[in-house]
Amino acid sequence: MDQMIPGMQEKILSGQFKVRDADMHRLARADFPNRKQIVYEILHPEDRSAPQKRIYGINYSALEAAVRRIQQDVDFLMKYLPKVPDDAYVKVETTKILKRHKAYMAQFEELLNDEKIA
């Protein structure tokens, strides 16, 4: 964290800034692309989404976190694979993958909408 925000280690150790142990463990275990988001959450706890209840055994916070990781992974790949927009084969294959994902999400959304009506 001190690498991202110089002087932060001193503030934490002196007690000027409080950080939960769980957050420090998350930061230590996180992959590099995810660290920026975790540091943001530590610095801005008011922006965190409130823990959600488990209904029917579903952990909605975990689902939201999984979706956020997917978004971060895609953003990371698009940033560090600069040839993607220029390569026709890559475009075609990426479009196929995205269409399958889009169809899956449409199925999932349809299932959720059917459940609401029932």
Jmol script that loads the backbone (N, CA, C; Angstrom):
load data "model"
ATOM      1  N   MET A   1       0.827  -1.178   0.000  1.00  0.00           N
ATOM      2  CA  MET A   1       0.000   0.000   0.000  1.00  0.00           C
ATOM      3  C   MET A   1       0.875   1.246   0.000  1.00  0.00           C
ATOM      4  N   ASP A   2       1.988   1.169   0.693  1.00  0.00           N
ATOM      5  CA  ASP A   2       2.893   2.318   0.760  1.00  0.00           C
ATOM      6  C   ASP A   2       3.486   2.622  -0.618  1.00  0.00           C
ATOM      7  N   GLN A   3       3.614   1.611  -1.480  1.00  0.00           N
ATOM      8  CA  GLN A   3       4.110   1.845  -2.835  1.00  0.00           C
ATOM      9  C   GLN A   3       3.113   2.672  -3.638  1.00  0.00           C
ATOM     10  N   MET A   4       1.823   2.445  -3.397  1.00  0.00           N
ATOM     11  CA  MET A   4       0.787   3.185  -4.124  1.00  0.00           C
ATOM     12  C   MET A   4       0.560   4.566  -3.526  1.00  0.00           C
ATOM     13  N   ILE A   5       0.670   4.655  -2.201  1.00  0.00           N
ATOM     14  CA  ILE A   5       0.454   5.922  -1.505  1.00  0.00           C
ATOM     15  C   ILE A   5       1.619   6.120  -0.539  1.00  0.00           C
ATOM     16  N   PRO A   6       2.676   6.779  -1.003  1.00  0.00           N
ATOM     17  CA  PRO A   6       3.839   6.981  -0.136  1.00  0.00           C
ATOM     18  C   PRO A   6       3.452   7.663   1.177  1.00  0.00           C
ATOM     19  N   GLY A   7       4.026   7.158   2.265  1.00  0.00           N
ATOM     20  CA  GLY A   7       3.748   7.708   3.589  1.00  0.00           C
ATOM     21  C   GLY A   7       2.595   7.030   4.307  1.00  0.00           C
ATOM     22  N   MET A   8       1.878   6.165   3.610  1.00  0.00           N
ATOM     23  CA  MET A   8       0.714   5.518   4.212  1.00  0.00           C
ATOM     24  C   MET A   8       1.123   4.556   5.326  1.00  0.00           C
ATOM     25  N   GLN A   9       2.237   3.863   5.144  1.00  0.00           N
ATOM     26  CA  GLN A   9       2.690   2.927   6.171  1.00  0.00           C
ATOM     27  C   GLN A   9       2.891   3.659   7.500  1.00  0.00           C
ATOM     28  N   GLU A  10       3.512   4.809   7.439  1.00  0.00           N
ATOM     29  CA  GLU A  10       3.755   5.595   8.645  1.00  0.00           C
ATOM     30  C   GLU A  10       2.439   6.025   9.304  1.00  0.00           C
ATOM     31  N   LYS A  11       1.470   6.445   8.490  1.00  0.00           N
ATOM     32  CA  LYS A  11       0.168   6.858   9.019  1.00  0.00           C
ATOM     33  C   LYS A  11      -0.554   5.693   9.691  1.00  0.00           C
ATOM     34  N   ILE A  12      -0.434   4.506   9.105  1.00  0.00           N
ATOM     35  CA  ILE A  12      -1.093   3.324   9.677  1.00  0.00           C
ATOM     36  C   ILE A  12      -0.423   2.941  10.987  1.00  0.00           C
ATOM     37  N   LEU A  13       0.913   2.888  10.977  1.00  0.00           N
ATOM     38  CA  LEU A  13       1.643   2.477  12.176  1.00  0.00           C
ATOM     39  C   LEU A  13       1.496   3.481  13.317  1.00  0.00           C
ATOM     40  N   SER A  14       1.354   4.758  12.979  1.00  0.00           N
ATOM     41  CA  SER A  14       1.206   5.773  14.027  1.00  0.00           C
ATOM     42  C   SER A  14      -0.234   5.867  14.536  1.00  0.00           C
ATOM     43  N   GLY A  15      -1.154   5.211  13.841  1.00  0.00           N
ATOM     44  CA  GLY A  15      -2.553   5.248  14.269  1.00  0.00           C
ATOM     45  C   GLY A  15      -3.349   6.395  13.669  1.00  0.00           C
ATOM     46  N   GLN A  16      -2.727   7.196  12.808  1.00  0.00           N
ATOM     47  CA  GLN A  16      -3.449   8.283  12.152  1.00  0.00           C
ATOM     48  C   GLN A  16      -4.523   7.753  11.212  1.00  0.00           C
ATOM     49  N   PHE A  17      -4.261   6.598  10.634  1.00  0.00           N
ATOM     50  CA  PHE A  17      -5.202   5.999   9.693  1.00  0.00           C
ATOM     51  C   PHE A  17      -5.431   4.557  10.113  1.00  0.00           C
ATOM     52  N   LYS A  18      -6.680   4.177  10.260  1.00  0.00           N
ATOM     53  CA  LYS A  18      -7.025   2.818  10.686  1.00  0.00           C
ATOM     54  C   LYS A  18      -7.348   1.956   9.475  1.00  0.00           C
ATOM     55  N   VAL A  19      -6.805   0.750   9.481  1.00  0.00           N
ATOM     56  CA  VAL A  19      -7.085  -0.218   8.428  1.00  0.00           C
ATOM     57  C   VAL A  19      -7.438  -1.533   9.091  1.00  0.00           C
ATOM     58  N   ARG A  20      -8.535  -2.116   8.651  1.00  0.00           N
ATOM     59  CA  ARG A  20      -8.939  -3.415   9.206  1.00  0.00           C
ATOM     60  C   ARG A  20      -7.935  -4.488   8.786  1.00  0.00           C
ATOM     61  N   ASP A  21      -7.696  -5.434   9.682  1.00  0.00           N
ATOM     62  CA  ASP A  21      -6.777  -6.539   9.368  1.00  0.00           C
ATOM     63  C   ASP A  21      -7.235  -7.295   8.131  1.00  0.00           C
ATOM     64  N   ALA A  22      -8.551  -7.496   8.027  1.00  0.00           N
ATOM     65  CA  ALA A  22      -9.092  -8.235   6.884  1.00  0.00           C
ATOM     66  C   ALA A  22      -8.744  -7.532   5.571  1.00  0.00           C
ATOM     67  N   ASP A  23      -8.782  -6.195   5.574  1.00  0.00           N
ATOM     68  CA  ASP A  23      -8.448  -5.452   4.366  1.00  0.00           C
ATOM     69  C   ASP A  23      -6.969  -5.585   4.021  1.00  0.00           C
ATOM     70  N   MET A  24      -6.120  -5.555   5.026  1.00  0.00           N
ATOM     71  CA  MET A  24      -4.688  -5.712   4.766  1.00  0.00           C
ATOM     72  C   MET A  24      -4.375  -7.109   4.229  1.00  0.00           C
ATOM     73  N   HIS A  25      -5.073  -8.122   4.752  1.00  0.00           N
ATOM     74  CA  HIS A  25      -4.886  -9.491   4.248  1.00  0.00           C
ATOM     75  C   HIS A  25      -5.361  -9.591   2.797  1.00  0.00           C
ATOM     76  N   ARG A  26      -6.511  -8.976   2.485  1.00  0.00           N
ATOM     77  CA  ARG A  26      -7.016  -8.974   1.103  1.00  0.00           C
ATOM     78  C   ARG A  26      -6.007  -8.315   0.172  1.00  0.00           C
ATOM     79  N   LEU A  27      -5.458  -7.194   0.616  1.00  0.00           N
ATOM     80  CA  LEU A  27      -4.491  -6.463  -0.201  1.00  0.00           C
ATOM     81  C   LEU A  27      -3.228  -7.296  -0.425  1.00  0.00           C
ATOM     82  N   ALA A  28      -2.770  -7.938   0.611  1.00  0.00           N
ATOM     83  CA  ALA A  28      -1.546  -8.742   0.506  1.00  0.00           C
ATOM     84  C   ALA A  28      -1.726  -9.934  -0.434  1.00  0.00           C
ATOM     85  N   ARG A  29      -2.923 -10.516  -0.449  1.00  0.00           N
ATOM     86  CA  ARG A  29      -3.177 -11.696  -1.280  1.00  0.00           C
ATOM     87  C   ARG A  29      -3.597 -11.352  -2.710  1.00  0.00           C
ATOM     88  N   ALA A  30      -3.961 -10.116  -2.964  1.00  0.00           N
ATOM     89  CA  ALA A  30      -4.533  -9.736  -4.254  1.00  0.00           C
ATOM     90  C   ALA A  30      -3.488  -9.716  -5.365  1.00  0.00           C
ATOM     91  N   ASP A  31      -3.950 -10.035  -6.569  1.00  0.00           N
ATOM     92  CA  ASP A  31      -3.114  -9.887  -7.754  1.00  0.00           C
ATOM     93  C   ASP A  31      -2.915  -8.398  -8.007  1.00  0.00           C
ATOM     94  N   PHE A  32      -1.858  -8.070  -8.701  1.00  0.00           N
ATOM     95  CA  PHE A  32      -1.529  -6.656  -8.926  1.00  0.00           C
ATOM     96  C   PHE A  32      -2.688  -5.857  -9.517  1.00  0.00           C
ATOM     97  N   PRO A  33      -3.397  -6.354 -10.558  1.00  0.00           N
ATOM     98  CA  PRO A  33      -4.477  -5.531 -11.131  1.00  0.00           C
ATOM     99  C   PRO A  33      -5.605  -5.224 -10.139  1.00  0.00           C
ATOM    100  N   ASN A  34      -5.798  -6.065  -9.139  1.00  0.00           N
ATOM    101  CA  ASN A  34      -6.894  -5.876  -8.185  1.00  0.00           C
ATOM    102  C   ASN A  34      -6.509  -4.983  -7.006  1.00  0.00           C
ATOM    103  N   ARG A  35      -5.241  -4.727  -6.829  1.00  0.00           N
ATOM    104  CA  ARG A  35      -4.794  -3.966  -5.656  1.00  0.00           C
ATOM    105  C   ARG A  35      -5.313  -2.532  -5.653  1.00  0.00           C
ATOM    106  N   LYS A  36      -5.381  -1.915  -6.814  1.00  0.00           N
ATOM    107  CA  LYS A  36      -5.848  -0.529  -6.881  1.00  0.00           C
ATOM    108  C   LYS A  36      -7.269  -0.416  -6.345  1.00  0.00           C
ATOM    109  N   GLN A  37      -8.136  -1.365  -6.717  1.00  0.00           N
ATOM    110  CA  GLN A  37      -9.519  -1.353  -6.247  1.00  0.00           C
ATOM    111  C   GLN A  37      -9.586  -1.563  -4.739  1.00  0.00           C
ATOM    112  N   ILE A  38      -8.766  -2.455  -4.213  1.00  0.00           N
ATOM    113  CA  ILE A  38      -8.772  -2.732  -2.781  1.00  0.00           C
ATOM    114  C   ILE A  38      -8.285  -1.510  -2.003  1.00  0.00           C
ATOM    115  N   VAL A  39      -7.240  -0.858  -2.502  1.00  0.00           N
ATOM    116  CA  VAL A  39      -6.743   0.358  -1.840  1.00  0.00           C
ATOM    117  C   VAL A  39      -7.839   1.419  -1.854  1.00  0.00           C
ATOM    118  N   TYR A  40      -8.542   1.536  -2.978  1.00  0.00           N
ATOM    119  CA  TYR A  40      -9.640   2.505  -3.038  1.00  0.00           C
ATOM    120  C   TYR A  40     -10.693   2.185  -1.978  1.00  0.00           C
ATOM    121  N   GLU A  41     -11.053   0.906  -1.843  1.00  0.00           N
ATOM    122  CA  GLU A  41     -12.057   0.502  -0.851  1.00  0.00           C
ATOM    123  C   GLU A  41     -11.586   0.786   0.574  1.00  0.00           C
ATOM    124  N   ILE A  42     -10.286   0.624   0.816  1.00  0.00           N
ATOM    125  CA  ILE A  42      -9.738   0.906   2.146  1.00  0.00           C
ATOM    126  C   ILE A  42      -9.808   2.412   2.431  1.00  0.00           C
ATOM    127  N   LEU A  43      -9.454   3.217   1.441  1.00  0.00           N
ATOM    128  CA  LEU A  43      -9.440   4.664   1.625  1.00  0.00           C
ATOM    129  C   LEU A  43     -10.841   5.275   1.653  1.00  0.00           C
ATOM    130  N   HIS A  44     -11.791   4.600   1.025  1.00  0.00           N
ATOM    131  CA  HIS A  44     -13.163   5.124   0.929  1.00  0.00           C
ATOM    132  C   HIS A  44     -14.169   4.076   1.398  1.00  0.00           C
ATOM    133  N   PRO A  45     -14.159   3.746   2.681  1.00  0.00           N
ATOM    134  CA  PRO A  45     -15.071   2.704   3.166  1.00  0.00           C
ATOM    135  C   PRO A  45     -16.539   3.068   2.988  1.00  0.00           C
ATOM    136  N   GLU A  46     -16.829   4.358   2.880  1.00  0.00           N
ATOM    137  CA  GLU A  46     -18.221   4.780   2.700  1.00  0.00           C
ATOM    138  C   GLU A  46     -18.776   4.345   1.343  1.00  0.00           C
ATOM    139  N   ASP A  47     -17.903   4.075   0.378  1.00  0.00           N
ATOM    140  CA  ASP A  47     -18.348   3.654  -0.952  1.00  0.00           C
ATOM    141  C   ASP A  47     -18.569   2.148  -1.058  1.00  0.00           C
ATOM    142  N   ARG A  48     -18.192   1.414  -0.036  1.00  0.00           N
ATOM    143  CA  ARG A  48     -18.382  -0.044  -0.067  1.00  0.00           C
ATOM    144  C   ARG A  48     -19.863  -0.367  -0.062  1.00  0.00           C
ATOM    145  N   SER A  49     -20.193  -1.403  -0.795  1.00  0.00           N
ATOM    146  CA  SER A  49     -21.584  -1.826  -0.738  1.00  0.00           C
ATOM    147  C   SER A  49     -21.801  -2.550   0.589  1.00  0.00           C
ATOM    148  N   ALA A  50     -22.956  -2.358   1.144  1.00  0.00           N
ATOM    149  CA  ALA A  50     -23.279  -2.984   2.427  1.00  0.00           C
ATOM    150  C   ALA A  50     -23.320  -4.492   2.264  1.00  0.00           C
ATOM    151  N   PRO A  51     -22.869  -5.243   3.283  1.00  0.00           N
ATOM    152  CA  PRO A  51     -22.942  -6.690   3.195  1.00  0.00           C
ATOM    153  C   PRO A  51     -24.389  -7.115   2.979  1.00  0.00           C
ATOM    154  N   GLN A  52     -24.545  -8.039   2.082  1.00  0.00           N
ATOM    155  CA  GLN A  52     -25.894  -8.461   1.761  1.00  0.00           C
ATOM    156  C   GLN A  52     -26.203  -9.797   2.395  1.00  0.00           C
ATOM    157  N   LYS A  53     -27.491 -10.000   2.622  1.00  0.00           N
ATOM    158  CA  LYS A  53     -27.935 -11.241   3.244  1.00  0.00           C
ATOM    159  C   LYS A  53     -27.856 -12.386   2.258  1.00  0.00           C
ATOM    160  N   ARG A  54     -27.799 -13.557   2.817  1.00  0.00           N
ATOM    161  CA  ARG A  54     -27.920 -14.752   1.995  1.00  0.00           C
ATOM    162  C   ARG A  54     -29.402 -15.107   1.942  1.00  0.00           C
ATOM    163  N   ILE A  55     -29.913 -15.160   0.748  1.00  0.00           N
ATOM    164  CA  ILE A  55     -31.294 -15.567   0.557  1.00  0.00           C
ATOM    165  C   ILE A  55     -31.259 -16.808  -0.319  1.00  0.00           C
ATOM    166  N   TYR A  56     -31.920 -17.836   0.111  1.00  0.00           N
ATOM    167  CA  TYR A  56     -31.912 -19.124  -0.592  1.00  0.00           C
ATOM    168  C   TYR A  56     -30.485 -19.656  -0.749  1.00  0.00           C
ATOM    169  N   GLY A  57     -29.615 -19.316   0.193  1.00  0.00           N
ATOM    170  CA  GLY A  57     -28.247 -19.827   0.166  1.00  0.00           C
ATOM    171  C   GLY A  57     -27.327 -19.123  -0.808  1.00  0.00           C
ATOM    172  N   ILE A  58     -27.782 -18.028  -1.415  1.00  0.00           N
ATOM    173  CA  ILE A  58     -26.961 -17.310  -2.391  1.00  0.00           C
ATOM    174  C   ILE A  58     -26.250 -16.164  -1.688  1.00  0.00           C
ATOM    175  N   ASN A  59     -24.969 -16.093  -1.854  1.00  0.00           N
ATOM    176  CA  ASN A  59     -24.179 -14.999  -1.301  1.00  0.00           C
ATOM    177  C   ASN A  59     -24.044 -13.933  -2.386  1.00  0.00           C
ATOM    178  N   TYR A  60     -24.900 -12.914  -2.312  1.00  0.00           N
ATOM    179  CA  TYR A  60     -24.927 -11.898  -3.359  1.00  0.00           C
ATOM    180  C   TYR A  60     -23.660 -11.063  -3.386  1.00  0.00           C
ATOM    181  N   SER A  61     -23.046 -10.865  -2.244  1.00  0.00           N
ATOM    182  CA  SER A  61     -21.786 -10.106  -2.212  1.00  0.00           C
ATOM    183  C   SER A  61     -20.705 -10.862  -2.978  1.00  0.00           C
ATOM    184  N   ALA A  62     -20.675 -12.183  -2.828  1.00  0.00           N
ATOM    185  CA  ALA A  62     -19.691 -12.995  -3.553  1.00  0.00           C
ATOM    186  C   ALA A  62     -19.961 -12.953  -5.057  1.00  0.00           C
ATOM    187  N   LEU A  63     -21.237 -12.973  -5.435  1.00  0.00           N
ATOM    188  CA  LEU A  63     -21.594 -12.892  -6.851  1.00  0.00           C
ATOM    189  C   LEU A  63     -21.143 -11.552  -7.434  1.00  0.00           C
ATOM    190  N   GLU A  64     -21.392 -10.481  -6.691  1.00  0.00           N
ATOM    191  CA  GLU A  64     -20.978  -9.153  -7.146  1.00  0.00           C
ATOM    192  C   GLU A  64     -19.456  -9.066  -7.255  1.00  0.00           C
ATOM    193  N   ALA A  65     -18.757  -9.633  -6.290  1.00  0.00           N
ATOM    194  CA  ALA A  65     -17.292  -9.615  -6.320  1.00  0.00           C
ATOM    195  C   ALA A  65     -16.763 -10.411  -7.510  1.00  0.00           C
ATOM    196  N   ALA A  66     -17.410 -11.538  -7.820  1.00  0.00           N
ATOM    197  CA  ALA A  66     -16.981 -12.354  -8.962  1.00  0.00           C
ATOM    198  C   ALA A  66     -17.160 -11.584 -10.263  1.00  0.00           C
ATOM    199  N   VAL A  67     -18.274 -10.890 -10.396  1.00  0.00           N
ATOM    200  CA  VAL A  67     -18.514 -10.092 -11.600  1.00  0.00           C
ATOM    201  C   VAL A  67     -17.489  -8.967 -11.705  1.00  0.00           C
ATOM    202  N   ARG A  68     -17.185  -8.328 -10.574  1.00  0.00           N
ATOM    203  CA  ARG A  68     -16.189  -7.252 -10.577  1.00  0.00           C
ATOM    204  C   ARG A  68     -14.816  -7.792 -11.001  1.00  0.00           C
ATOM    205  N   ARG A  69     -14.463  -9.003 -10.541  1.00  0.00           N
ATOM    206  CA  ARG A  69     -13.179  -9.598 -10.940  1.00  0.00           C
ATOM    207  C   ARG A  69     -13.151  -9.869 -12.442  1.00  0.00           C
ATOM    208  N   ILE A  70     -14.270 -10.338 -12.988  1.00  0.00           N
ATOM    209  CA  ILE A  70     -14.340 -10.581 -14.433  1.00  0.00           C
ATOM    210  C   ILE A  70     -14.115  -9.269 -15.179  1.00  0.00           C
ATOM    211  N   GLN A  71     -14.773  -8.206 -14.728  1.00  0.00           N
ATOM    212  CA  GLN A  71     -14.601  -6.900 -15.370  1.00  0.00           C
ATOM    213  C   GLN A  71     -13.146  -6.444 -15.290  1.00  0.00           C
ATOM    214  N   GLN A  72     -12.527  -6.608 -14.138  1.00  0.00           N
ATOM    215  CA  GLN A  72     -11.139  -6.184 -13.970  1.00  0.00           C
ATOM    216  C   GLN A  72     -10.205  -7.008 -14.858  1.00  0.00           C
ATOM    217  N   ASP A  73     -10.470  -8.308 -14.972  1.00  0.00           N
ATOM    218  CA  ASP A  73      -9.642  -9.166 -15.825  1.00  0.00           C
ATOM    219  C   ASP A  73      -9.741  -8.743 -17.289  1.00  0.00           C
ATOM    220  N   VAL A  74     -10.969  -8.468 -17.745  1.00  0.00           N
ATOM    221  CA  VAL A  74     -11.154  -8.035 -19.131  1.00  0.00           C
ATOM    222  C   VAL A  74     -10.462  -6.687 -19.354  1.00  0.00           C
ATOM    223  N   ASP A  75     -10.630  -5.762 -18.423  1.00  0.00           N
ATOM    224  CA  ASP A  75      -9.962  -4.459 -18.545  1.00  0.00           C
ATOM    225  C   ASP A  75      -8.449  -4.624 -18.612  1.00  0.00           C
ATOM    226  N   PHE A  76      -7.907  -5.508 -17.771  1.00  0.00           N
ATOM    227  CA  PHE A  76      -6.463  -5.763 -17.749  1.00  0.00           C
ATOM    228  C   PHE A  76      -6.002  -6.321 -19.093  1.00  0.00           C
ATOM    229  N   LEU A  77      -6.734  -7.309 -19.622  1.00  0.00           N
ATOM    230  CA  LEU A  77      -6.350  -7.911 -20.900  1.00  0.00           C
ATOM    231  C   LEU A  77      -6.408  -6.899 -22.039  1.00  0.00           C
ATOM    232  N   MET A  78      -7.438  -6.068 -22.051  1.00  0.00           N
ATOM    233  CA  MET A  78      -7.564  -5.083 -23.120  1.00  0.00           C
ATOM    234  C   MET A  78      -6.453  -4.027 -23.033  1.00  0.00           C
ATOM    235  N   LYS A  79      -6.029  -3.739 -21.836  1.00  0.00           N
ATOM    236  CA  LYS A  79      -4.971  -2.746 -21.663  1.00  0.00           C
ATOM    237  C   LYS A  79      -3.614  -3.295 -22.097  1.00  0.00           C
ATOM    238  N   TYR A  80      -3.340  -4.562 -21.771  1.00  0.00           N
ATOM    239  CA  TYR A  80      -2.015  -5.120 -22.013  1.00  0.00           C
ATOM    240  C   TYR A  80      -1.922  -5.982 -23.264  1.00  0.00           C
ATOM    241  N   LEU A  81      -3.000  -6.067 -24.011  1.00  0.00           N
ATOM    242  CA  LEU A  81      -2.955  -6.759 -25.300  1.00  0.00           C
ATOM    243  C   LEU A  81      -3.328  -5.749 -26.388  1.00  0.00           C
ATOM    244  N   PRO A  82      -2.438  -4.835 -26.703  1.00  0.00           N
ATOM    245  CA  PRO A  82      -2.778  -3.727 -27.602  1.00  0.00           C
ATOM    246  C   PRO A  82      -3.104  -4.146 -29.033  1.00  0.00           C
ATOM    247  N   LYS A  83      -2.716  -5.345 -29.456  1.00  0.00           N
ATOM    248  CA  LYS A  83      -2.980  -5.753 -30.835  1.00  0.00           C
ATOM    249  C   LYS A  83      -4.412  -6.245 -31.037  1.00  0.00           C
ATOM    250  N   VAL A  84      -5.163  -6.427 -29.961  1.00  0.00           N
ATOM    251  CA  VAL A  84      -6.519  -6.960 -30.086  1.00  0.00           C
ATOM    252  C   VAL A  84      -7.357  -6.169 -31.082  1.00  0.00           C
ATOM    253  N   PRO A  85      -7.409  -4.832 -31.010  1.00  0.00           N
ATOM    254  CA  PRO A  85      -8.256  -4.108 -31.953  1.00  0.00           C
ATOM    255  C   PRO A  85      -7.780  -4.179 -33.402  1.00  0.00           C
ATOM    256  N   ASP A  86      -6.510  -4.512 -33.652  1.00  0.00           N
ATOM    257  CA  ASP A  86      -5.953  -4.490 -35.009  1.00  0.00           C
ATOM    258  C   ASP A  86      -5.940  -5.850 -35.691  1.00  0.00           C
ATOM    259  N   ASP A  87      -6.071  -6.919 -34.958  1.00  0.00           N
ATOM    260  CA  ASP A  87      -5.932  -8.259 -35.513  1.00  0.00           C
ATOM    261  C   ASP A  87      -7.314  -8.834 -35.829  1.00  0.00           C
ATOM    262  N   ALA A  88      -7.586  -9.094 -37.121  1.00  0.00           N
ATOM    263  CA  ALA A  88      -8.909  -9.558 -37.557  1.00  0.00           C
ATOM    264  C   ALA A  88      -9.265 -10.910 -36.923  1.00  0.00           C
ATOM    265  N   TYR A  89      -8.313 -11.841 -36.860  1.00  0.00           N
ATOM    266  CA  TYR A  89      -8.597 -13.154 -36.280  1.00  0.00           C
ATOM    267  C   TYR A  89      -8.972 -13.012 -34.804  1.00  0.00           C
ATOM    268  N   VAL A  90      -8.218 -12.199 -34.089  1.00  0.00           N
ATOM    269  CA  VAL A  90      -8.489 -11.986 -32.669  1.00  0.00           C
ATOM    270  C   VAL A  90      -9.865 -11.358 -32.492  1.00  0.00           C
ATOM    271  N   LYS A  91     -10.214 -10.427 -33.358  1.00  0.00           N
ATOM    272  CA  LYS A  91     -11.537  -9.797 -33.288  1.00  0.00           C
ATOM    273  C   LYS A  91     -12.647 -10.834 -33.449  1.00  0.00           C
ATOM    274  N   VAL A  92     -12.503 -11.693 -34.441  1.00  0.00           N
ATOM    275  CA  VAL A  92     -13.530 -12.714 -34.707  1.00  0.00           C
ATOM    276  C   VAL A  92     -13.656 -13.670 -33.521  1.00  0.00           C
ATOM    277  N   GLU A  93     -12.539 -14.154 -33.018  1.00  0.00           N
ATOM    278  CA  GLU A  93     -12.577 -15.100 -31.902  1.00  0.00           C
ATOM    279  C   GLU A  93     -13.109 -14.447 -30.629  1.00  0.00           C
ATOM    280  N   THR A  94     -12.692 -13.216 -30.374  1.00  0.00           N
ATOM    281  CA  THR A  94     -13.175 -12.503 -29.192  1.00  0.00           C
ATOM    282  C   THR A  94     -14.675 -12.265 -29.293  1.00  0.00           C
ATOM    283  N   THR A  95     -15.146 -11.921 -30.480  1.00  0.00           N
ATOM    284  CA  THR A  95     -16.580 -11.707 -30.684  1.00  0.00           C
ATOM    285  C   THR A  95     -17.362 -12.986 -30.435  1.00  0.00           C
ATOM    286  N   LYS A  96     -16.843 -14.129 -30.874  1.00  0.00           N
ATOM    287  CA  LYS A  96     -17.508 -15.420 -30.621  1.00  0.00           C
ATOM    288  C   LYS A  96     -17.643 -15.661 -29.113  1.00  0.00           C
ATOM    289  N   ILE A  97     -16.569 -15.420 -28.384  1.00  0.00           N
ATOM    290  CA  ILE A  97     -16.581 -15.635 -26.931  1.00  0.00           C
ATOM    291  C   ILE A  97     -17.580 -14.691 -26.271  1.00  0.00           C
ATOM    292  N   LEU A  98     -17.554 -13.425 -26.682  1.00  0.00           N
ATOM    293  CA  LEU A  98     -18.472 -12.453 -26.095  1.00  0.00           C
ATOM    294  C   LEU A  98     -19.933 -12.787 -26.400  1.00  0.00           C
ATOM    295  N   LYS A  99     -20.207 -13.297 -27.609  1.00  0.00           N
ATOM    296  CA  LYS A  99     -21.583 -13.683 -27.961  1.00  0.00           C
ATOM    297  C   LYS A  99     -22.058 -14.846 -27.095  1.00  0.00           C
ATOM    298  N   ARG A 100     -21.184 -15.820 -26.834  1.00  0.00           N
ATOM    299  CA  ARG A 100     -21.567 -16.939 -25.952  1.00  0.00           C
ATOM    300  C   ARG A 100     -21.854 -16.437 -24.552  1.00  0.00           C
ATOM    301  N   HIS A 101     -21.010 -15.510 -24.079  1.00  0.00           N
ATOM    302  CA  HIS A 101     -21.217 -14.944 -22.747  1.00  0.00           C
ATOM    303  C   HIS A 101     -22.520 -14.149 -22.707  1.00  0.00           C
ATOM    304  N   LYS A 102     -22.775 -13.380 -23.744  1.00  0.00           N
ATOM    305  CA  LYS A 102     -23.995 -12.572 -23.816  1.00  0.00           C
ATOM    306  C   LYS A 102     -25.237 -13.482 -23.828  1.00  0.00           C
ATOM    307  N   ALA A 103     -25.176 -14.579 -24.568  1.00  0.00           N
ATOM    308  CA  ALA A 103     -26.305 -15.520 -24.606  1.00  0.00           C
ATOM    309  C   ALA A 103     -26.519 -16.159 -23.237  1.00  0.00           C
ATOM    310  N   TYR A 104     -25.431 -16.507 -22.567  1.00  0.00           N
ATOM    311  CA  TYR A 104     -25.551 -17.088 -21.227  1.00  0.00           C
ATOM    312  C   TYR A 104     -26.199 -16.088 -20.273  1.00  0.00           C
ATOM    313  N   MET A 105     -25.743 -14.844 -20.316  1.00  0.00           N
ATOM    314  CA  MET A 105     -26.295 -13.827 -19.431  1.00  0.00           C
ATOM    315  C   MET A 105     -27.766 -13.570 -19.748  1.00  0.00           C
ATOM    316  N   ALA A 106     -28.144 -13.617 -21.017  1.00  0.00           N
ATOM    317  CA  ALA A 106     -29.549 -13.433 -21.392  1.00  0.00           C
ATOM    318  C   ALA A 106     -30.399 -14.576 -20.835  1.00  0.00           C
ATOM    319  N   GLN A 107     -29.880 -15.802 -20.894  1.00  0.00           N
ATOM    320  CA  GLN A 107     -30.584 -16.955 -20.309  1.00  0.00           C
ATOM    321  C   GLN A 107     -30.770 -16.755 -18.809  1.00  0.00           C
ATOM    322  N   PHE A 108     -29.720 -16.335 -18.153  1.00  0.00           N
ATOM    323  CA  PHE A 108     -29.753 -16.131 -16.709  1.00  0.00           C
ATOM    324  C   PHE A 108     -30.762 -15.041 -16.352  1.00  0.00           C
ATOM    325  N   GLU A 109     -30.741 -13.953 -17.109  1.00  0.00           N
ATOM    326  CA  GLU A 109     -31.673 -12.856 -16.857  1.00  0.00           C
ATOM    327  C   GLU A 109     -33.118 -13.306 -17.099  1.00  0.00           C
ATOM    328  N   GLU A 110     -33.317 -14.098 -18.142  1.00  0.00           N
ATOM    329  CA  GLU A 110     -34.657 -14.618 -18.431  1.00  0.00           C
ATOM    330  C   GLU A 110     -35.152 -15.502 -17.292  1.00  0.00           C
ATOM    331  N   LEU A 111     -34.266 -16.334 -16.774  1.00  0.00           N
ATOM    332  CA  LEU A 111     -34.621 -17.190 -15.637  1.00  0.00           C
ATOM    333  C   LEU A 111     -35.011 -16.339 -14.432  1.00  0.00           C
ATOM    334  N   LEU A 112     -34.249 -15.283 -14.163  1.00  0.00           N
ATOM    335  CA  LEU A 112     -34.586 -14.395 -13.044  1.00  0.00           C
ATOM    336  C   LEU A 112     -35.924 -13.705 -13.262  1.00  0.00           C
ATOM    337  N   ASN A 113     -36.188 -13.282 -14.489  1.00  0.00           N
ATOM    338  CA  ASN A 113     -37.465 -12.614 -14.785  1.00  0.00           C
ATOM    339  C   ASN A 113     -38.628 -13.581 -14.650  1.00  0.00           C
ATOM    340  N   ASP A 114     -38.454 -14.842 -15.058  1.00  0.00           N
ATOM    341  CA  ASP A 114     -39.506 -15.843 -14.910  1.00  0.00           C
ATOM    342  C   ASP A 114     -39.821 -16.086 -13.445  1.00  0.00           C
ATOM    343  N   GLU A 115     -38.777 -16.102 -12.609  1.00  0.00           N
ATOM    344  CA  GLU A 115     -38.971 -16.330 -11.179  1.00  0.00           C
ATOM    345  C   GLU A 115     -39.750 -15.187 -10.539  1.00  0.00           C
ATOM    346  N   LYS A 116     -39.545 -13.960 -11.029  1.00  0.00           N
ATOM    347  CA  LYS A 116     -40.243 -12.813 -10.472  1.00  0.00           C
ATOM    348  C   LYS A 116     -41.739 -12.891 -10.753  1.00  0.00           C
ATOM    349  N   ILE A 117     -42.083 -13.411 -11.922  1.00  0.00           N
ATOM    350  CA  ILE A 117     -43.495 -13.502 -12.312  1.00  0.00           C
ATOM    351  C   ILE A 117     -44.192 -14.591 -11.531  1.00  0.00           C
ATOM    352  N   ALA A 118     -43.514 -15.692 -11.295  1.00  0.00           N
ATOM    353  CA  ALA A 118     -44.130 -16.849 -10.632  1.00  0.00           C
ATOM    354  C   ALA A 118     -44.494 -16.587  -9.191  1.00  0.00           C
TER     355      ALA A 118
END
end "model"
wireframe off; spacefill off
backbone 0.3
color backbone group
